[in-house]
Amino acid sequence: MIVAVLGGGKIGEAVARGVSKSAKVSKVIVTRRNIAPLKQLQSSRLEVTTDNRRAAREADIIIVAVKAGDAKALLEGIKGSTAGKLVISIMAAVSIRKLQTALPRAKIVRCMPNIAATIGEAITAYSPGPGLATKDLDNVKFILGCFGESIEVPESLMNAVTALSGSGPAYIATLIEALVSGGLMVGMPRDVAMALATKTLTGTADMLKEKRMHPAELRDAVTTPAGTTIAGIYELEKGSFRTSVMNAVDAATKAAERVAKKFESEE
């Protein structure tokens, strides 16, 4: 199996690295206008080039990872090389309808990973277009599994996915930064505060997932009467912590919807 990754930015490079590690893939071709930053990727299994058209022509599966603003020119350039092929788009704001119009003979899947793909820990939501066979869906899950986990959602949720998991790492990074600052305020060395904050976050997430706990159940398990935790939670609630996070996801969803509508209106 040959896989082309068209657009070797941060996410595209991460996808190419992840996919190239699989024994099922004989070759990965990754493209970028300026290939100098990707030269270190070049190997017998991973080729770096500026030629999108050739990469698409040689590939069995095509992953489109360019910015939405570059989509029109790229899709026009590869249109003749996509008939019957699986095209996985990880472009924000570009709908399945737009992709089908540009590549009418391709099998389309729209996806939204996040920056954690760079360490193989992404969660990628995907929406299949019409006409995909079971084998195609199996290939989608295989490709997405090379850089994390995946979950199928209706395309109507893609803007919300962008806001929650696409933008989510920035929210989490802000939370960790705040926890570290809190540690500094009470006299903790920065490296100690960072180690405690990051491991507390990953450990909590793993516990919720593995034990299938509701977040409120975990919170109650560590909140004792007149204890330290309830004192901290009281301050968070005074600052409308949960409301602020919910508002952040809502605002980001609306921003994603605006971008999508603008792109949809462009012919």
HELIX and SHEET records of a PDB file:
HELIX    1   1 LYS A   10  SER A   20  1                                  11    
HELIX    2   2 ALA A   36  LEU A   41  5                                   6    
HELIX    3   3 ASN A   52  GLU A   58  1                                   7    
HELIX    4   4 ALA A   68  ASP A   70  5                                   3    
HELIX    5   5 ALA A   71  ILE A   78  1                                   8    
HELIX    6   6 LYS A   79  SER A   81  5                                   3    
HELIX    7   7 ILE A   96  ALA A  102  1                                   7    
HELIX    8   8 ILE A  115  ILE A  119  5                                   5    
HELIX    9   9 THR A  134  GLY A  145  1                                  12    
HELIX   10  10 GLU A  155  LEU A  157  5                                   3    
HELIX   11  11 MET A  158  VAL A  161  1                                   4    
HELIX   12  12 THR A  162  GLY A  166  3                                   5    
HELIX   13  13 GLY A  168  MET A  185  1                                  18    
HELIX   14  14 ARG A  190  GLU A  210  1                                  21    
HELIX   15  15 PRO A  215  ALA A  221  1                                   7    
HELIX   16  16 THR A  228  LYS A  238  1                                  11    
HELIX   17  17 PHE A  241  SER A  265  1                                  25    
SHEET    1   A 8 LEU A  46  THR A  49  0                                        
SHEET    2   A 8 LYS A  27  THR A  31  1                                        
SHEET    3   A 8 ILE A   2  LEU A   6  1                                        
SHEET    4   A 8 ILE A  61  VAL A  64  1                                        
SHEET    5   A 8 LEU A  86  SER A  89  1                                        
SHEET    6   A 8 LYS A 107  MET A 112  1                                        
SHEET    7   A 8 ALA A 122  PRO A 128 -1                                        
SHEET    8   A 8 GLY A 148  GLU A 152  1                                        
END                                                                             
